[in-house]
Amino acid sequence: MADTLATKGLKLQPHVVLVGSGVDKLVAQQISGHYACLHSDIFYKCTSLMETVGVCVKVTFVFSLLNPEAANSAWSFVQRSVYGLSSGFDRLSSKVSELLTDTAAQ
């Protein structure tokens, strides 16, 4: 996966990996594993989806990584609203800023 991204000028970022038979429909009872993929071959086993998202957000924050462009709005919102983290590396869209203001999460 990292090689495919590299050919497009992109980097592999921390992301959520779910394992199980119900993953396609996100059926919680059928998901047997939650992992935070931190690098192409480094996986951190978590006990829940929320913990997995938290690990991804915190690793991205601690190492000053940029969120993937395609998912920047979602990750930025979670980073700010759920975890209260902000940095000089944040790239907030006007819509995310507006949503944060509306939800008083900023």
N, C-alpha and C positions, 0 to 999 in steps of 0.2 A: 504494500500500500504506500509506504514512504517513497519508493522508487517512482510510482505512478504520479504522486503529487509533485515530486521533484522535477519531473519532465514538464510540468505545468507551471513551474516556478513557485510552488507552494510548499509549506512545511507541515509535517504531521504534528498536530496539536493534541494535548490531552483530550480524551473523549471517552464517552460511556460505551461500554460493551455489555450487552445482556446475553445470557445463555439460557436456552430452554426451548421447549416445544411451543410455548405461547408467546414468544417474542414478537412475532409478526402482528399480533393483536394486542400486545402488552397485557396479557392475562397474568396477573400477579401470582396466582397459584401455580402457574406452569413455568415460571421463570426460576431456574435453579441456580443461577449465579449472576452476581453483579460485579463488574470489574471496571476499574479506571485504567485505561490504556495511557501510560505516561510517556512512552516512547515506542518505537516500532516493535521492541521485544520485551518491554517492561510492563507487566500487568499487576495491579494492586487489587487484591480481592476485598470486596466490601460486603457488608451485611444487608444493605438496602439500597434502593435507587437513590434516595436522598443523600445517603453517605457518599455514594459514587459521584453524584453531581458536585457535592461539597469538595471532594478531593480534587476533582478537575478544576473547579473554580480557584481553589487555594493554590494549587501548583501553578496555574497560569499566573496568578497574582504574585506569588513569591518570586518566580523567575522572570517576571516582567515580560511575559509572552503576549503576543497579540492574539486576540480571538480570531478564528477563521472568518474571513469577510462574509461568507454566506450565512454564518450563524452569529455574527457579531451582536446584532440587536438582542437576540434572546439571551446570550451569555452575559452581555453587559447589564441587562435588566436584572437577571438573577444575582449577579455579582453585587450590584448596588442594593437591590431591594431585600434580598434574603440574607446576604452576608455583610452588608454595610461596608463593603470594600471599594475604595476608589484610589486611582493613581494617576500619575501624569501620562500614562500610556493608554488611558481609556479613549475610545473613539465613539462617543455617544451620538447617535443620530438625533435629529430634532424630535422625532416621534418618541424615542425612548426617554429623552429629557422631559418631554411633556407628560408622558405616562408616569415617570418618577415623581414629578411635581404633583400631578393629580392624586397619586397614592401616598404622597408625603413620605416617600421612601428616600429622598435625596438627602 
